[in-house]
Amino acid sequence: MDHKHQRVALNDGHFIPVLGLGTSVPEKVPKSEAFKATKIAIEAGFRHIDSAYVYDVEEEVGLAIRSKIADGTVKREDIFYTSKVLCMLCIYPGTQLLPRDEQGKLLFETVDLCDTWEAMEKCKDAGLTKSIGVSNFNCQHLEMILNKPGLKYKPVCNQVECHPYLNQRKLLDFCKSKDIVLVAYGALGSSRSKWVDQSTPVLLDDPVLGALAKKHNRSPALIALRYQLQRGLVVLVSSFNEKRIKENMQVLRDFGLQGSCAVSFTCVLPKLSTYVC
């Protein structure tokens, strides 16, 4: 862990900030909210922005990043931008990889991490991306890549849903053994979408989490995020609310990531992991 800059090292020599902003926009929410949220997040201190081709907001996110570069808030090298593309879009490497505006102009020249594989290796060789990783891979999928004949670059990360109700312990242990960073999306519990059983318990309403939050004078969300950081994960949080975006940054500012006075939740929160896998 790079405590000074709150980053972790990737196996290719680059670094990824431990806290990132997810930019997937819920149904019925205007895409312009991704533009606003990205600007607010950068102003609040976020330096890791996570997006994807299928989110259909890469133009808005890219313009937000460019605006904060233009006003001097950050430099391009300060921002770790993640994009994700489907395998079918990688037939012609790079064509769908980089965010563009309505005229097709690139919003910036490189991204830091994109999913898929052989085409991604070509993208890395061509300088279109700094690092390459995967998303929603299990241990068997990762083994297939790691054992692939002629493998040039192994994944630097694997982005999966992970939270105290779905703590991905086995997958996390496997990734650590292979020097692959596990990146958690849905870190505050599964979204209450039409795809989720509405009878599923709401993570942030969990009484164990609530008791810890009260004890340490923090919100349940901050306790849940802190738990993931202590386990060595990179964590993505999605919000379009300015107050919550700023509050999420407090997990780095108000919780020391090292030191004898740091409070550990890694032994306590597994007690509420009803859906451990």
C-alpha positions in Angstrom: 0.0 0.0 0.0 1.3 3.5 -1.0 -0.1 5.3 2.1 1.1 8.7 1.1 -1.0 8.7 -2.1 -3.6 6.1 -1.0 -2.8 3.8 -4.0 -1.9 0.2 -4.4 0.7 -1.2 -6.8 -0.3 -3.1 -9.9 1.7 -6.0 -11.2 2.8 -4.0 -14.2 4.4 -1.3 -12.2 1.6 1.3 -12.3 -0.5 2.3 -9.3 -4.3 2.5 -8.8 -6.0 4.8 -6.2 -7.8 2.7 -3.6 -11.1 4.6 -3.9 -12.8 5.2 -7.2 -16.0 6.8 -8.5 -18.4 4.5 -10.4 -20.2 6.3 -13.2 -23.0 3.9 -14.2 -26.1 6.0 -14.4 -29.4 4.4 -13.1 -32.4 4.2 -15.3 -34.4 7.4 -15.6 -31.4 9.5 -14.4 -30.1 12.0 -17.0 -26.7 11.2 -18.3 -25.7 14.8 -17.5 -25.6 13.7 -13.8 -22.5 11.7 -14.7 -20.8 14.9 -15.8 -21.8 16.7 -12.6 -20.9 13.9 -10.3 -17.4 13.4 -11.9 -16.6 17.1 -11.5 -17.8 17.1 -7.9 -15.8 13.9 -7.2 -12.6 15.3 -8.6 -13.0 18.5 -6.6 -13.6 16.3 -3.5 -10.3 14.4 -4.1 -11.3 11.4 -6.2 -8.5 10.5 -8.6 -9.9 7.1 -9.8 -12.8 7.3 -12.2 -14.5 4.1 -13.4 -16.6 3.9 -16.5 -17.5 1.6 -19.4 -18.6 1.6 -23.0 -22.0 0.1 -22.0 -22.6 2.9 -19.5 -23.1 5.3 -22.4 -21.7 8.2 -20.3 -18.1 8.2 -21.4 -18.5 11.4 -23.3 -19.9 13.2 -20.2 -17.3 11.7 -17.9 -14.5 12.5 -20.3 -15.7 16.1 -20.7 -15.9 16.4 -16.9 -12.3 15.2 -16.5 -11.1 17.6 -19.2 -12.8 20.5 -17.6 -11.0 19.8 -14.3 -7.8 19.5 -16.1 -8.5 22.8 -17.9 -9.2 24.7 -14.7 -6.0 23.4 -13.1 -7.7 21.2 -10.5 -5.8 18.1 -11.7 -3.3 17.1 -14.4 -4.1 14.2 -16.7 -1.4 12.1 -15.0 -3.3 12.5 -11.7 -6.4 10.7 -13.0 -6.7 6.9 -13.2 -9.4 6.4 -15.7 -10.9 2.9 -16.2 -13.0 1.9 -19.2 -14.5 -1.4 -20.0 -15.3 -2.8 -23.4 -17.1 -5.9 -24.5 -15.0 -8.6 -26.3 -17.0 -8.1 -29.5 -15.8 -4.5 -29.6 -12.2 -5.5 -29.6 -12.0 -6.9 -33.1 -10.4 -3.7 -34.1 -8.3 -2.7 -31.1 -8.8 0.9 -29.9 -11.7 1.8 -32.1 -14.3 1.7 -29.3 -11.8 1.9 -26.4 -11.4 5.7 -25.9 -14.1 8.1 -25.0 -15.1 10.5 -27.7 -17.4 13.5 -28.1 -20.3 13.8 -30.6 -18.0 14.6 -33.4 -15.9 11.5 -32.7 -12.9 13.5 -31.3 -11.0 11.8 -28.6 -11.6 13.4 -25.2 -8.2 12.3 -24.0 -5.5 10.1 -25.6 -5.0 7.2 -23.2 -6.9 5.3 -20.6 -5.4 3.3 -17.7 -7.3 0.1 -17.7 -9.6 -1.8 -20.0 -11.1 -5.3 -19.9 -10.8 -8.2 -22.4 -7.6 -9.9 -23.4 -5.6 -10.5 -26.6 -6.9 -7.3 -28.2 -6.1 -5.5 -24.9 -2.6 -6.8 -25.1 -2.3 -5.2 -28.5 -3.8 -2.0 -27.1 -1.2 -2.0 -24.4 1.6 -2.6 -26.9 0.2 0.3 -29.0 0.2 2.7 -26.0 -3.6 3.0 -26.0 -3.8 1.8 -22.4 -1.4 1.6 -19.5 -2.8 -1.4 -17.8 -5.2 -4.2 -18.6 -7.5 -6.2 -16.4 -10.8 -8.1 -16.3 -14.2 -7.9 -14.8 -16.6 -10.5 -13.3 -14.0 -13.3 -13.6 -14.0 -16.2 -11.2 -10.9 -18.2 -10.2 -11.4 -20.6 -13.2 -11.6 -17.8 -15.7 -8.5 -16.2 -14.3 -6.6 -19.5 -14.4 -7.5 -19.8 -18.1 -5.9 -16.5 -18.8 -2.9 -17.1 -16.6 -2.3 -20.5 -18.3 -2.9 -19.1 -21.8 -0.1 -20.1 -24.1 1.8 -17.0 -25.3 0.4 -14.8 -22.5 2.2 -11.5 -22.7 0.6 -9.6 -19.8 -1.4 -11.0 -16.9 -4.4 -9.1 -15.6 -3.5 -6.4 -13.1 -7.0 -6.5 -11.6 -10.4 -8.2 -11.5 -13.5 -6.0 -10.9 -16.4 -7.9 -9.2 -19.3 -7.2 -7.0 -18.1 -7.3 -3.4 -19.5 -6.1 -0.1 -19.9 -7.5 3.4 -22.9 -9.6 2.3 -20.9 -11.0 -0.6 -17.3 -10.8 0.6 -15.6 -12.9 -2.2 -13.1 -14.3 0.3 -12.0 -17.2 -1.8 -11.6 -15.1 -4.9 -9.8 -12.4 -3.0 -7.3 -15.0 -1.6 -6.8 -16.4 -5.1 -6.2 -12.9 -6.6 -3.7 -12.0 -3.8 -1.8 -15.2 -4.5 -1.5 -14.2 -8.2 -0.7 -10.5 -7.5 -4.0 -9.4 -9.0 -5.8 -6.5 -7.4 -9.5 -7.2 -6.6 -11.7 -4.1 -7.3 -15.1 -4.0 -5.6 -18.1 -2.6 -7.3 -21.5 -2.5 -5.4 -19.4 -2.0 -2.3 -22.4 -0.7 -0.4 -24.6 -3.6 -1.3 -26.5 -4.7 -4.4 -28.4 -1.9 -6.0 -32.2 -2.1 -5.6 -32.8 -2.6 -9.3 -35.4 -4.8 -11.0 -32.7 -7.5 -11.3 -32.4 -7.8 -7.5 -34.8 -9.7 -5.3 -36.5 -7.0 -3.3 -36.6 -9.2 -0.2 -32.8 -9.2 -0.1 -31.6 -7.5 3.1 -30.3 -3.9 2.7 -26.7 -3.8 3.7 -26.7 -0.3 5.1 -29.6 -1.2 7.4 -27.8 -4.1 8.9 -27.8 -3.8 12.8 -24.2 -4.9 13.2 -23.0 -2.3 10.7 -25.3 0.3 12.4 -23.8 -0.5 15.8 -20.3 -0.1 14.6 -21.2 3.1 12.9 -22.7 4.5 16.1 -19.7 3.3 18.2 -17.2 5.0 15.9 -19.3 8.0 15.0 -19.2 7.2 11.3 -21.9 6.4 8.8 -22.7 2.7 8.0 -21.4 3.4 4.5 -18.0 4.6 5.8 -17.7 1.5 8.0 -18.5 -0.8 5.0 -15.9 1.0 2.8 -13.3 1.0 5.5 -13.8 -2.8 5.9 -13.0 -3.3 2.2 -9.9 -1.1 2.2 -8.6 -3.0 5.2 -9.0 -6.3 3.3 -6.7 -4.9 0.6 -9.4 -4.2 -2.1 -9.8 -1.2 -4.3 -13.3 0.1 -3.8 -15.7 1.8 -6.2 -18.6 3.9 -5.0 -21.4 5.4 -7.1 -23.3 8.4 -6.1 -24.8 11.5 -7.8 -25.4 13.3 -4.5 -22.7 15.9 -3.7 -23.0 15.4 0.1 -22.5 11.6 -0.2 -19.7 11.9 -2.7 -17.8 14.1 -0.3 -18.7 11.9 2.6 -17.3 8.8 0.8 -13.9 10.5 0.6 -13.8 10.7 4.4 -13.0 7.0 4.5 -9.5 8.0 3.5 -9.3 11.3 5.4 -10.9 10.3 8.7 -9.7 6.7 8.9 -5.9 6.2 9.1 -4.9 3.4 6.8 -2.0 2.4 9.1 -0.8 2.9 12.7 -1.5 1.4 16.1 -4.5 3.5 16.7 -6.3 2.3 13.5 -9.5 0.4 14.2 -9.9 -3.0 12.3 -13.2 -4.1 11.1 -12.0 -7.2 9.3 -12.7 -9.5 12.2 -16.1 -8.0 13.1 -17.9 -7.5 9.8 -17.7 -11.1 8.6 -20.3 -11.9 11.3 -22.9 -10.2 9.2 -21.9 -11.8 5.9 -25.0 -13.8 5.4 -24.1 -14.5 1.8 -20.4 -15.2 2.1 -18.9 -16.8 -1.0 
